[in-house]
Amino acid sequence: MPDEHDHAHGHMVHRHRDVQGGEARAAVFGVSDGLVSNVALILGIAGASTDGSLVRLAGISGLLAGAVSMAAGEWVSVRAQNELVEREIEIERRSLEENPAAEKRELAAIYRQRGLKPETAEELAEEIMADPEVALDVHAREELGVDPDGAGRPFAVAAASFCAFAVGAILPLLPWFVTEGTGAVIASVILGLVGAAVVGGAIAVFTERSKVRTAVRQVVVAAGACTATYLIGSLLGISVA
């Protein structure tokens, strides 16, 4: 759920998305990676061969290999990040237990650097240090820049990445199940570019950037990948022939 912070002046409410968990990021970028990589692969094969069964086999193989690879990579990444954060928090916990005075001075110094008066910074640091759990939470956020309760879920992120990559990768492959040749190539390009624009729009929603600009950027990237791989595939097809 979005956090809501009421401000005294104007009673403004700011809504913040949960951007630390990782599932949304993995889904959006998984679709993007699946779409661009598989449309490039499909067109590369299509440029080298007119055999529709070969293109379908390559597309399905690329989908499965890419989805598994993305999921495994996301799982390892999130798991490693969680372990790193847990280690740093444990170090901070021991430091708070063994040398609370130094940690209090460190926290007060942070607040002074942020503009609080020295006496206010000291009072605030002393109040925080009175509760060990609150102290650990605050130190983790202020010193380490992490949310102790915001750890990513490796399996959820991996699953989101797998499914999203598969969705993106299947899109340009769909025409090859019903036709082949030039018609399938054109349909793959159209689906790829439309999909890239939609992904760009989704990224813009998350990042609150310009939808048009982000969509155009994604389309340009996809078009560049399509053109490059199709030309390379055509050259390889000529050389093989």
N, C-alpha and C positions, 0 to 999 in steps of 0.2 A: 504494500500500500504506500502511496506517496506520503512523504512527511509534510506537515503543514506547520508553518511558523507565522504566528500573528505578530505584526509590528505595531508598536504603540501609535506611531504616526501614520494615519491613513488606513489602519487596520488592513494592510495588504496581506494576502496569503500567497506564499510561494510554494509551489509543488515541485518536489524533487523526485526524479526516477531512481529506482534501485539500479545502480550501474556497477556494483561490485560483485554481484553474484555470478554473472558470466553467461547465463542461459540466453538472454536476449542478444548479447553480442555474438555468441557462438551461432545462434540461429541466423541472424542477418548476414554475417560474413560467411557462414557455411553455404547459404543459398548463392551468394555472390561468387564464391570460389567454385562451387559445383557448376554453376551456369557458364562462367567464363572458361574454365578448364575443359569442360566436356564439349562445349560448342566448338572450341578450338581443336580438340582432338577429332571430333566428328568431321569437321571441314578439312582437317589435314588429311584424314584417311580418304574422304570423298574426292579431294584433289588428286590423290594418287591412284584411286581405283573407283570404278563405277559399280563394283559389286556391292549391292545393298546389304547382303548378309554379312559381309566383312565390316561394313560401317556399324551395323547393329551390334555385332560381337564386340567391336572396339568400344562402342559407346557404353554398353552394359559393363564391360570390364573396367572402363574408366570410372563409371559410377560407383561400382563396388569397391574398387581399390582406393579411390579418392575418399569415399565416405568412411571406410574403415581407418584409413590413414589419418583423416581429420579428427575422427573420434578419439583415436589412440593419442594423437598429439595433444588434444584438448585435455584429456584425462591426465596425462603426465604433467602438462603445464599447470593445471589447477591444483593437482595434488602436491607438486613441488612448491608452488606458491604458498599453499596452506601450511606445509611443513616448515617453510622458511619463517612465516609469520608466527607460528606456534613456538619455534625456537627463540625468536627475538622476544616474544612476550614472556617466555620462561626465564630468559636472562634478565629481563626487566623486573620480573617478580622476585628473583633472588636478590637483585640489587636493592629493591625496596625493603626487603627483610633484613639485609645485612648492613645497609648504609642509608637509612632513611633521611638523615640530616643532609647528606650530599644530594639526594634526590629532591628534597624539598628546596634546596638552594637552586638546583637546576630548573625546577618548575617555576620558581619565582623569577628567575632570570628570563625565562621564556615569556612570561607575562609582562615583564618590564620592557622587553624588546618589542612587544605588541602595543606599547603605549600606556600601560597602566602605571600609576604612581608607585614608587617603591614600597610604601607602607601598604597600599592596597594589594599589590602583588604578593607581599609576604603573608598578609591575612588570608588571601585566597588560597595560596599554596598550603598554609597550615591547616585550613579547613578541609581541603581535599585530602591531605595526608592523614587526617584523623580516621578515615575509613579505608582499610587496605584494598578492598575491591574497587572502590571508587578511584583510589589513587592509581591502581594498576590500569584501569580503563582510561583515565585521563592521560597518564604517561604514554600509553600505547598510541593514543590519538595524537598527542602533542609532539612526542619525540619520534615515534616510528611512522606516524601518518597512516595508521591502519585502524580499522574498526574490528575490535576483538570478536564481535558477534556477527561479522559480515563475511565469514569464510565462504568461498565458493563450494559448490557441490560437484565433485568430479564426475560422478556418473550422470547427473542431470545435464551437465554441460556437454559431456561426451555424446549423450543421446540426442540432445538438441542439435549438435553439430552434425551427427550422422544423418538424421532425418532431413535437416535443412540442405545439406550437400546433395542428398539423393533427390530431393525435390528440384533443386536447381539443375542438376545434371540430367534428369529425365526429360526436362522441357524441350531442349533442342533435338532430343532423340525421337520424340513422338512421331514426326512425319515419316521416319524410316520404317515404322511398323505398318504403314499403309501404302507407301510408295517409295520410289528411289530415283536416282538420277538428278537432273537439274531442278525438277520440281521440289524434291526433298531438300536439296541444298538451299534453295531460296526460302522454303518454309522454315528450315532450321535457323537461317540468318534472321528472318523476321521474328521468330519466337525468341531467339537469343537477345535481339535488340530490345524488344518489348519487355522481356524479363529483366534485362539490365536496367531499363528505365524504372520499372516497378521497384527493383531493389534499391536503386538510387533514391526513390521517393521514401522508402522505408528507412533508409539510413538518415535521410534528412529529418524525418519525424523524431528519431532518437536523438540526433545531434542538434536539432532546432536550427539547421542551416537552410539555405534556399533550396526548395524542392527542385526547381527547374535546373539550377546550376549543378546540384548533386546528381540528378538524373542524367543530365548531359554528360557529366564526367564519367559515369558508369557506362553509358552507351559508347563513348569514345574509346574507353578501355576495351570493352567487348569487341567493338568493330576493329580495333587495331589487332587484337589477338586473332580474330577470325581471318582477317586479310593476310596476316603474316603466315599463319599455319596453312591456309589454303594455297598460297603461292609456293610455300615450301613443299607441300604435298604434291602440287602439280609438277614442280621441278623433279621431285623424286620419282613420280610416275613416268615422266619423260625419260629419265635416266635409266629406269628399270626396263622400260619398253625398248 
